[in-house]
Amino acid sequence: MIFVIGNEGFEISRETIFKATKGVPPKQFDGRNRYYVELHGLKYPIKQPIHLVTELPYTGRFGAQDAHRILTKLGFTVKLLSSTKGPELARRIATSTDPTDGTMKFAITLEQDEDGYIVASCPALPGCHSQGKTDEEAISNIKEAIRGYIASMRRHGEPVPEIKEIREVEVLV
């Protein structure tokens, strides 16, 4: 697939990610890293595989949100480091449909990435992510992403998911 980063196109595939990281030790996680991807049985900060494939510098040309988008689009599972405080940043909105005005409510999460952006995700819609410099901007952007995602689902005859209930659970970690 071709991914555009900073107005430049890069051919990136699962194979190129695996080849670029083979034999390369993962960078040490510093306090800014929030996400990782597991490759060759090792945990890599999400920007490292993209850096290795594109040779772009770690700062300036691309951010964690670019790495997250590319890796998830390629089918990799991006995970939150257990030492981060993502749950404290999460916002939950009950999912339901209001038949009187045609609106739907979706659960979203907000997390700050290592570059300081707020990344908004909609778990009910796999791959539906957006970002912003503030919570408000990220929420506005994820609403637009959700509308686009649902429009695409409807164009392709796919059912729009409706979640019966959302619950929080506590897990000892």
N, C-alpha and C positions, 0 to 999 in steps of 0.2 A: 504494500500500500504506500501511497505517497502522502506524507504528512507535511503540512506547512508550519514552519516554526520561524517566526520573525521574517515573514515574506519570502522565505526560501523553502523550496520543496526537498524533502528527503525520502528516499525509498527505504522503508523500514518494515521488516517482517519478523515473525517469531524466530525464524532461522537466523537472521542477522543479529538479533538480540542474544541468542544462545551462543553464536560464534564469537561475538565481540566480548562476551563475559567469560568464556571458557579459559580457565587458567589464570584469570585476573581476580585477585582477592577483593572482597567488598571493602569499600571505604569505611572507616570507623564512623559510627553514628555520633554526631555531636548534638548538642541540645536543641538544634534547630530542626533536625529530621523528625518527621512525624509518620512517614509511611515507608514501607519496604515492599520489595517483590522477591520471592524466593526463586532462585535459579541455581541449578547444579547442587541443590541441597544447602545453599547458603543464602543469607538475607542481605540483599543489596539495597542501599538507599535508592529511591525510585529515579533520581536524576542520573545516577551513575551509568546504567545501561544506555540511556539516551545519549549521554556525553560520549560514551565509547563508540557508539554507532555513527554519530554525526560529527564528532570531534569539536563540537561547540563548547565554549568555556562554560563552566558551572554557573557563573553569574552573568547577568546582563542579557544574554541572547535567548534564554529559555528558562522557564520556571517550573516549580514542582507541579503546577496545574497542567502544564504541557506534558510532562512525563506521565502524570496520572492518566490523562486523556489518551495518550498513545498506547500505554501499556494495557489499559482496560479494553481499548478498541481492538488490540491484538489478541485479546482473550486471556491475558495474564490476570491473576488475582492480586490486587494491591491491598495490602493489609496495614492497619494502624498499629504502630509500635505500642506494646502494652504499657510502656512507661509514660505515655503521653496522657493528657487529660482531656481527650476528645469528648467523653460523655458529658463533661461539665459544660461544653460548648453546644451540645446538641439541642435542637429545638424540635418539639414534637407537635404535630397538628393532627387531630383525628381525621381519618379518611371517611368520607361519606358523600352521597349525592343529594343535592337539593332539587327535587323535581320541579319546584315552582319557578326557579330561575335558571336551571341548567348548569349551575356551578358544581364543581367537585372540589373536595378538599383532599389533599395528599399529605402524608407524613414526609417531612424533610429533615435532614440533619445539616448543621452548620459546623464546620471545623476550620480552624486557622491552619494554613499550610506553613511550611518552613520559610516561605518567602513573604509571609505576612498577609497573604490574601485569604479571604473567607471563601471556602469551597462549600457549595450547597449541593446536596445530593438528594435524590428521590428514590428510596429503596424499592418502592413498588414498580418503578420503571427502570430496569437494568440499563446502566450506562447513561442515565439522565443526570448530568452534572452541570453546574455552572459556577461562577465565581463573582466576586466583587471586592472592592477595597473596604467596604463596611458590611455589617449584617444586612442593613436595609437594601444596599445595592445587590448583594448576593441573592436575597429573597426576591427582589424584583426580577433579576436575571433568571432564577430557577423557575419562576412562574412562566416566563416566556419560553423557556426550554420545555417545560411540561406541556404547554399549549402546542408547541411544534411537534413534540413526541406523540401526543394524542392525535393530532391531525394526520400524522404519518400512519399511525396505527389504523385510523379510520379509512384512509385512502387504500390501504392494503388489506382491508377487511378483517383486521385483527381485533379481538375483543379488548376493550379497555378494562383493566383490572379494577375491581371494587373490593376493598378490604373490609371484612366484617367488623374487626375490632383491632385496636392497637393496645398493647400492654407493655409495661416496663417490667423487667425482671432483674433481680440482684444476683450477681454471681461472685463467689469468692475467688479471687485471682491471685 
